[in-house]
Amino acid sequence: MHVEEWLQAIPPVWICVIVGVVIGLESLGIPLPGEVVLVSAALLSAQHVVSPLWVGVCASAGAIVGDSIGYLIGRKGGQPMFDRLGRRFPKHFGPAHIAKAKNVFDRWGMWAVFFGRFIALLRILAGPLAGALHMPYWRFLVANVLGGIAWAGGTTAVIYYLGIVADKWLKGFSWVGLAAAVLFGIGTTLWIKSRASKIEEPETGEAAGQRSMSVTSSE
């Protein structure tokens, strides 16, 4: 059973609740398919199963609250927390993943939180990593709120209108959702890499990670 078929079997209000909870837990640092759930719910809204407005609102709220809790956890846990997670979940929190994310934070600061919402790796790590690196909370909050609304609201709107336009040709939700998510993710990633290449000097993720933690240690 596809995610959208499972969601369609439950009341609309619970679809919104599930969207908010799953995205919130993912933003908190738990590897869950938040984007898949959001895309599926947005496609259901195009079929008038649930309100697109409430899907966007719940997704935005889940993203903002989850990231904020993740920030607090990272602030208290620091590097030892990532070491433990790396041993238990090497596919998501391995040294290479953490070093890559730290490199992005070193170069982009609060913009890493904003644009990280659009990238699978940073969507999970942005909150905890910002806290562990002691990013000022007000800077994190501004980027978190703007990024959460832009990602959740924008994704819901794009998929909703795509579903409306494609409704007469649509045979199954999964292909449209997958295509839209892949194109959106690839486009955003390429844009960020293009911008980064203009302002950054070449540097390995490992070196960036060591420098970041040395700064954190000194604090």
C-alpha positions as CSV (number, residue, x, y, z in Angstrom):
1,M,0.0,0.0,0.0
2,H,1.3,3.4,-1.0
3,V,1.6,6.2,1.6
4,E,-1.2,8.2,0.0
5,E,-3.5,5.1,-0.1
6,W,-2.9,4.7,3.6
7,L,-3.5,8.4,4.3
8,Q,-6.7,8.3,2.3
9,A,-8.1,5.6,4.6
10,I,-8.1,7.9,7.6
11,P,-10.2,11.1,8.5
12,P,-8.9,14.4,7.0
13,V,-8.1,15.9,10.4
14,W,-5.8,13.0,11.2
15,I,-4.0,13.4,7.9
16,C,-3.0,16.9,8.9
17,V,-2.0,15.7,12.4
18,I,0.1,12.9,10.9
19,V,1.8,15.3,8.5
20,G,2.7,17.6,11.3
21,V,3.9,14.8,13.7
22,V,6.0,13.0,11.1
23,I,7.7,16.2,9.8
24,G,8.2,17.4,13.4
25,L,9.9,14.1,14.4
26,E,12.1,14.2,11.2
27,S,13.1,17.8,11.9
28,L,13.9,16.9,15.5
29,G,16.6,14.5,14.1
30,I,14.7,11.2,13.6
31,P,15.2,9.8,10.0
32,L,11.5,9.6,8.8
33,P,10.0,10.1,5.3
34,G,8.7,13.6,6.1
35,E,8.8,14.8,2.5
36,V,7.0,11.7,1.2
37,V,4.2,12.2,3.7
38,L,3.9,15.9,2.8
39,V,3.8,15.2,-0.9
40,S,1.3,12.4,-0.5
41,A,-1.0,14.7,1.7
42,A,-0.7,17.5,-0.8
43,L,-1.7,15.2,-3.6
44,L,-4.7,14.1,-1.6
45,S,-5.6,17.8,-1.2
46,A,-5.7,18.0,-5.0
47,Q,-8.3,15.2,-4.9
48,H,-10.3,17.3,-2.3
49,V,-9.7,14.7,0.4
50,V,-8.2,17.2,2.8
51,S,-7.7,21.0,2.8
52,P,-4.3,22.1,1.2
53,L,-4.3,25.1,3.6
54,W,-4.3,22.9,6.7
55,V,-1.8,20.5,5.2
56,G,0.6,23.5,4.7
57,V,-0.1,24.9,8.2
58,C,0.4,21.6,10.0
59,A,3.5,20.8,8.0
60,S,5.0,24.3,8.7
61,A,4.2,24.0,12.4
62,G,5.7,20.5,12.6
63,A,8.9,21.7,10.8
64,I,9.3,24.8,13.1
65,V,8.6,23.1,16.4
66,G,10.6,20.0,15.5
67,D,13.6,22.0,14.5
68,S,13.4,24.1,17.7
69,I,13.3,21.0,19.8
70,G,16.2,19.5,17.8
71,Y,18.2,22.7,18.5
72,L,17.7,22.4,22.2
73,I,18.7,18.7,22.1
74,G,21.8,19.5,20.1
75,R,22.7,22.4,22.4
76,K,22.7,20.0,25.4
77,G,24.1,16.9,23.7
78,G,26.9,18.4,21.6
79,Q,29.4,16.2,19.8
80,P,29.0,13.2,22.1
81,M,25.4,12.9,21.0
82,F,26.5,12.8,17.3
83,D,29.1,10.2,18.2
84,R,26.4,7.9,19.7
85,L,24.0,8.5,16.9
86,G,26.8,7.7,14.4
87,R,27.4,4.3,16.0
88,R,23.7,3.4,16.0
89,F,22.6,5.0,12.7
90,P,25.7,5.1,10.5
91,K,23.7,5.5,7.3
92,H,22.2,8.8,8.6
93,F,24.7,10.1,11.2
94,G,28.0,8.6,10.1
95,P,31.2,10.8,10.4
96,A,31.0,11.6,6.7
97,H,27.4,12.9,7.0
98,I,28.2,15.0,10.0
99,A,31.4,16.4,8.5
100,K,29.5,17.4,5.3
101,A,26.8,19.1,7.3
102,K,29.2,21.0,9.5
103,N,31.0,22.2,6.4
104,V,27.8,23.7,5.1
105,F,27.1,25.3,8.5
106,D,30.6,26.8,8.5
107,R,30.1,28.4,5.2
108,W,26.5,29.4,5.2
109,G,25.6,30.0,8.9
110,M,21.9,30.6,9.4
111,W,21.3,30.2,5.6
112,A,22.2,26.5,6.1
113,V,19.1,26.2,8.4
114,F,16.9,27.9,5.8
115,F,18.1,26.0,2.7
116,G,18.7,22.8,4.8
117,R,14.9,22.4,4.9
118,F,15.0,21.6,1.2
119,I,17.8,19.0,1.5
120,A,17.2,15.5,3.0
121,L,20.5,15.4,4.9
122,L,20.3,18.8,6.4
123,R,16.6,18.6,7.1
124,I,17.4,15.9,9.7
125,L,20.6,17.5,11.0
126,A,19.9,21.3,10.9
127,G,18.3,21.7,14.3
128,P,20.6,19.5,16.4
129,L,23.7,20.7,14.6
130,A,22.8,24.3,15.0
131,G,22.4,23.8,18.7
132,A,25.6,21.8,19.0
133,L,27.6,24.5,17.2
134,H,26.0,27.1,19.5
135,M,24.4,29.2,16.8
136,P,22.5,32.1,18.5
137,Y,18.9,31.0,18.9
138,W,17.4,34.2,17.5
139,R,19.3,33.6,14.2
140,F,18.3,30.0,14.2
141,L,14.7,30.8,14.9
142,V,14.4,33.4,12.0
143,A,15.9,30.9,9.5
144,N,13.9,28.1,10.9
145,V,10.5,29.8,10.7
146,L,11.2,31.2,7.2
147,G,12.6,27.9,5.9
148,G,9.8,25.8,7.4
149,I,7.1,28.0,5.9
150,A,8.8,28.2,2.5
151,W,9.4,24.5,2.3
152,A,6.1,23.2,3.7
153,G,3.9,25.9,2.2
154,G,5.7,25.9,-1.1
155,T,5.8,22.2,-1.5
156,T,2.1,21.9,-0.6
157,A,1.1,24.6,-3.1
158,V,3.3,23.2,-6.0
159,I,2.1,19.7,-5.5
160,Y,-1.6,20.8,-5.0
161,Y,-1.7,22.8,-8.3
162,L,0.3,20.1,-10.1
163,G,-2.3,17.5,-9.0
164,I,-5.2,19.7,-10.1
165,V,-3.7,20.3,-13.6
166,A,-2.7,16.7,-14.0
167,D,-5.9,15.2,-12.5
168,K,-7.4,13.9,-15.8
169,W,-4.1,12.1,-16.7
170,L,-3.3,10.9,-13.2
171,K,-3.3,7.2,-12.8
172,G,-1.5,6.9,-9.5
173,F,-0.3,9.5,-7.0
174,S,3.2,8.0,-6.4
175,W,4.7,8.9,-9.7
176,V,3.7,12.5,-9.7
177,G,4.8,13.0,-6.1
178,L,8.1,11.3,-6.8
179,A,8.8,13.3,-9.9
180,A,8.0,16.6,-8.3
181,A,10.0,15.8,-5.1
182,V,13.1,14.7,-7.2
183,L,13.0,17.7,-9.5
184,F,12.5,20.1,-6.6
185,G,15.3,18.6,-4.6
186,I,17.7,18.4,-7.5
187,G,17.1,22.0,-8.5
188,T,17.6,23.4,-5.0
189,T,20.7,21.3,-4.4
190,L,22.3,22.5,-7.7
191,W,21.5,26.1,-6.9
192,I,23.1,25.9,-3.5
193,K,26.2,24.2,-4.9
194,S,26.5,26.8,-7.7
195,R,26.2,29.7,-5.1
196,A,28.7,28.0,-2.8
197,S,31.3,27.5,-5.5
198,K,31.4,31.2,-6.1
199,I,32.2,32.2,-2.5
200,E,33.9,29.2,-1.0
201,E,37.5,28.0,-1.2
202,P,37.9,24.2,-1.8
203,E,37.9,22.4,1.6
204,T,37.2,18.9,2.7
205,G,34.3,18.1,4.9
206,E,36.6,16.4,7.4
207,A,38.8,19.5,7.9
208,A,35.7,21.6,8.3
209,G,34.3,19.3,10.9
210,Q,37.5,19.3,12.9
211,R,37.6,23.1,12.9
212,S,33.9,23.4,13.9
213,M,34.3,21.2,16.9
214,S,37.4,22.9,18.0
215,V,35.5,26.2,18.1
216,T,32.7,24.5,20.0
217,S,35.1,22.9,22.4
218,S,36.7,26.3,23.2
219,E,33.3,27.7,24.0
